[in-house]
Amino acid sequence: MTAGHILVVEDEADLAELIAFNLRQNAYEVTVSHEGKRALEILQRESIDLVLLDIMLPDILGTEVCRQVRKAPNLEHLPVVMLTAKGEEVDRVVGFELGADDYLTKPFSPRELVLRVSAVLRRFKAAASAEAPRANAVASGGADGGAKVLGPIRVDPERHEVYVGGEAVNLTALEFRLLLDLMAKPGRVQTREGLLDRVWGYAAGVGSRTVDTHVKRLREKLGVGGDVIETVRGVGYRVQDLER
């Protein structure tokens, strides 16, 4: 039994083989594509659990592959981890806006690669398991769990909808989970390490700047609602307890 089927989309043959080798060593089934268009064809005919997607591909950009994946009804929830040699914030932001679940900046260690893949898959499976009973409850006429409100922000977990001042806000799946996690403990400081563990699903010390990038994007998307998220220097973040 495999740990999952991974599609590696990377045009550098040596790096693709190295990635594939380390994943196979950890019980993953691996399919490799060196081109974006071929990767999209593979996704339509094979059962893939996660995509490791390089940004710089010879035919179309990885960001365009990610965009098409998120538009396809049968692939929209497929976990995508972007690979980039650039590392500038703008590249990470573009990837997150398109719906990428995580990113790895080259060069990365085999251990970090496997850790990120397993964390994203674990998070995805947990979310899918939690969604099933909720869907059954709604279908049978049960309660929808109710909306969560914090100042101008209103979140409907069941419908995966966020409103600020009555206006809908489009968040990625990760941004949505991050917002819910922060709202769960108003007034309490949440460390970057704790957020990495609960929202991303992996241990402290691995890419903690990912949290800062997501919080920055989340604040921008929430507009005036973003002011409820405060930075606690050297520690992490908290949302204001507006009921006090």
C-alpha positions as semicolon CSV with decimal commas, in nm:
position;residue;x (nm);y (nm);z (nm)
1;M;0,000;0,000;0,000
2;T;0,139;0,340;-0,100
3;A;0,129;0,658;0,106
4;G;-0,019;0,841;-0,193
5;H;0,030;0,907;-0,565
6;I;0,238;1,218;-0,633
7;L;0,272;1,395;-0,968
8;V;0,610;1,570;-0,991
9;V;0,610;1,846;-1,256
10;E;0,971;1,957;-1,295
11;D;1,165;2,024;-1,618
12;E;1,511;1,959;-1,471
13;A;1,547;1,583;-1,521
14;D;1,809;1,530;-1,250
15;L;1,610;1,719;-0,988
16;A;1,287;1,545;-1,088
17;E;1,454;1,206;-1,047
18;L;1,600;1,306;-0,708
19;I;1,257;1,417;-0,588
20;A;1,097;1,099;-0,719
21;F;1,362;0,881;-0,553
22;N;1,312;1,037;-0,210
23;L;0,934;1,014;-0,235
24;R;0,950;0,649;-0,340
25;Q;1,182;0,581;-0,047
26;N;0,895;0,699;0,173
27;A;0,634;0,471;0,014
28;Y;0,486;0,719;-0,235
29;E;0,395;0,626;-0,589
30;V;0,541;0,886;-0,826
31;T;0,466;1,000;-1,180
32;V;0,699;1,256;-1,340
33;S;0,623;1,514;-1,608
34;H;0,870;1,764;-1,750
35;E;0,602;1,980;-1,915
36;G;0,293;2,158;-1,787
37;K;0,058;2,053;-2,067
38;R;0,147;1,687;-2,027
39;A;0,093;1,723;-1,651
40;L;-0,262;1,845;-1,715
41;E;-0,324;1,544;-1,940
42;I;-0,194;1,308;-1,671
43;L;-0,424;1,466;-1,412
44;Q;-0,726;1,394;-1,631
45;R;-0,650;1,026;-1,677
46;E;-0,474;0,919;-1,356
47;S;-0,569;0,928;-0,989
48;I;-0,327;1,176;-0,829
49;D;-0,324;1,269;-0,460
50;L;-0,089;1,570;-0,474
51;V;0,103;1,776;-0,731
52;L;0,456;1,906;-0,681
53;L;0,462;2,185;-0,937
54;D;0,763;2,384;-1,056
55;I;0,688;2,743;-1,158
56;M;0,937;2,768;-1,447
57;L;0,838;2,508;-1,709
58;P;0,941;2,501;-2,077
59;D;0,592;2,519;-2,229
60;I;0,356;2,695;-1,986
61;L;0,419;2,844;-1,644
62;G;0,342;2,639;-1,337
63;T;0,113;2,918;-1,222
64;E;-0,100;2,859;-1,533
65;V;-0,108;2,486;-1,459
66;C;-0,226;2,566;-1,106
67;R;-0,490;2,804;-1,243
68;Q;-0,628;2,534;-1,473
69;V;-0,626;2,276;-1,196
70;R;-0,833;2,504;-0,973
71;K;-1,081;2,567;-1,257
72;A;-1,138;2,197;-1,329
73;P;-1,440;2,064;-1,132
74;N;-1,274;1,726;-1,074
75;L;-0,942;1,877;-0,964
76;E;-1,031;2,197;-0,778
77;H;-0,954;2,045;-0,435
78;L;-0,637;1,862;-0,540
79;P;-0,344;1,961;-0,313
80;V;-0,075;2,161;-0,497
81;V;0,273;2,239;-0,363
82;M;0,465;2,491;-0,574
83;L;0,840;2,462;-0,637
84;T;1,035;2,778;-0,711
85;A;1,398;2,879;-0,739
86;K;1,317;3,246;-0,699
87;G;1,191;3,283;-0,345
88;E;1,076;3,642;-0,379
89;E;0,758;3,721;-0,193
90;V;0,572;3,810;-0,513
91;D;0,613;3,453;-0,640
92;R;0,478;3,304;-0,321
93;V;0,184;3,545;-0,317
94;V;0,091;3,463;-0,677
95;G;0,101;3,092;-0,597
96;F;-0,117;3,134;-0,289
97;E;-0,365;3,354;-0,476
98;L;-0,406;3,079;-0,735
99;G;-0,484;2,829;-0,462
100;A;-0,150;2,657;-0,396
101;D;-0,147;2,480;-0,061
102;D;0,222;2,531;0,012
103;Y;0,552;2,613;-0,155
104;L;0,914;2,498;-0,143
105;T;1,203;2,723;-0,241
106;K;1,499;2,555;-0,414
107;P;1,732;2,426;-0,291
108;F;1,543;2,220;-0,034
109;S;1,641;1,914;0,164
110;P;1,486;1,571;0,094
111;R;1,364;1,562;0,453
112;E;1,182;1,894;0,417
113;L;1,030;1,782;0,088
114;V;0,886;1,464;0,238
115;L;0,771;1,649;0,548
116;R;0,582;1,911;0,346
117;V;0,418;1,651;0,123
118;S;0,306;1,435;0,415
119;A;0,177;1,739;0,605
120;V;-0,032;1,867;0,315
121;L;-0,175;1,521;0,246
122;R;-0,255;1,469;0,614
123;R;-0,428;1,806;0,629
124;F;-0,624;1,734;0,312
125;K;-0,742;1,393;0,434
126;A;-0,845;1,536;0,772
127;A;-1,047;1,810;0,602
128;A;-1,216;1,558;0,373
129;S;-1,306;1,336;0,669
130;A;-1,450;1,630;0,860
131;E;-1,652;1,748;0,560
132;A;-1,833;1,416;0,511
133;P;-2,039;1,416;0,834
134;R;-2,117;1,788;0,794
135;A;-2,246;1,728;0,442
136;N;-2,460;1,440;0,567
137;A;-2,603;1,657;0,846
138;V;-2,701;1,933;0,605
139;A;-2,849;1,684;0,359
140;S;-3,064;1,533;0,634
141;G;-3,184;1,873;0,753
142;G;-2,944;1,904;1,045
143;A;-2,790;2,226;1,179
144;D;-2,523;2,393;0,970
145;G;-2,306;2,479;1,268
146;G;-2,373;2,853;1,253
147;A;-2,163;3,146;1,142
148;K;-1,874;3,298;1,337
149;V;-1,860;3,675;1,376
150;L;-1,570;3,898;1,479
151;G;-1,621;4,271;1,433
152;P;-1,697;4,329;1,063
153;I;-1,595;3,972;0,973
154;R;-1,855;3,700;0,933
155;V;-1,746;3,345;0,852
156;D;-1,975;3,061;0,750
157;P;-1,767;2,742;0,793
158;E;-2,024;2,514;0,630
159;R;-2,049;2,717;0,310
160;H;-1,683;2,817;0,315
161;E;-1,783;3,182;0,285
162;V;-1,634;3,498;0,438
163;Y;-1,793;3,844;0,447
164;V;-1,650;4,175;0,562
165;G;-1,911;4,446;0,612
166;G;-2,155;4,236;0,413
167;E;-1,923;4,204;0,112
168;A;-1,801;3,858;0,009
169;V;-1,426;3,795;0,032
170;N;-1,258;3,522;-0,173
171;L;-1,005;3,328;0,036
172;T;-0,796;3,026;-0,053
173;A;-0,848;2,707;0,151
174;L;-0,536;2,779;0,357
175;E;-0,633;3,140;0,425
176;F;-0,977;3,021;0,531
177;R;-0,833;2,769;0,778
178;L;-0,589;3,029;0,911
179;L;-0,869;3,280;0,971
180;L;-1,082;3,022;1,152
181;D;-0,790;2,918;1,370
182;L;-0,712;3,277;1,469
183;M;-1,080;3,351;1,539
184;A;-1,110;3,046;1,763
185;K;-0,908;3,216;2,039
186;P;-0,980;3,590;2,041
187;G;-0,744;3,790;2,259
188;R;-0,493;3,505;2,290
189;V;-0,151;3,511;2,129
190;Q;-0,097;3,234;1,876
191;T;0,265;3,149;1,801
192;R;0,392;3,090;1,450
193;E;0,492;2,739;1,557
194;G;0,144;2,665;1,686
195;L;-0,015;2,792;1,366
196;L;0,224;2,582;1,157
197;D;0,125;2,275;1,356
198;R;-0,254;2,329;1,347
199;V;-0,310;2,496;1,011
200;W;-0,022;2,362;0,801
201;G;0,026;2,037;0,989
202;Y;0,402;2,035;1,034
203;A;0,648;2,104;1,309
204;A;0,819;2,425;1,411
205;G;1,138;2,532;1,242
206;V;1,025;2,449;0,887
207;G;0,948;2,756;0,679
208;S;0,786;2,961;0,955
209;R;0,793;3,265;0,722
210;T;0,507;3,092;0,541
211;V;0,284;3,206;0,828
212;D;0,387;3,570;0,787
213;T;0,321;3,559;0,412
214;H;-0,026;3,414;0,462
215;V;-0,120;3,654;0,740
216;K;-0,012;3,951;0,528
217;R;-0,224;3,828;0,235
218;L;-0,516;3,753;0,465
219;R;-0,510;4,105;0,610
220;E;-0,504;4,256;0,261
221;K;-0,801;4,050;0,147
222;L;-1,002;4,129;0,460
223;G;-0,954;4,504;0,406
224;V;-1,088;4,694;0,709
225;G;-1,147;4,357;0,875
226;G;-0,775;4,287;0,861
227;D;-0,721;4,537;1,144
228;V;-0,853;4,283;1,395
229;I;-0,540;4,071;1,338
230;E;-0,253;4,202;1,548
231;T;0,117;4,117;1,525
232;V;0,289;4,024;1,851
233;R;0,655;4,091;1,779
234;G;0,882;3,793;1,817
235;V;0,594;3,560;1,900
236;G;0,310;3,545;1,649
237;Y;-0,041;3,684;1,604
238;R;-0,372;3,734;1,779
239;V;-0,715;3,865;1,690
240;Q;-0,871;4,133;1,906
241;D;-1,125;4,019;2,163
242;L;-1,403;4,259;2,062
243;E;-1,646;4,128;2,324
244;R;-1,446;4,274;2,612
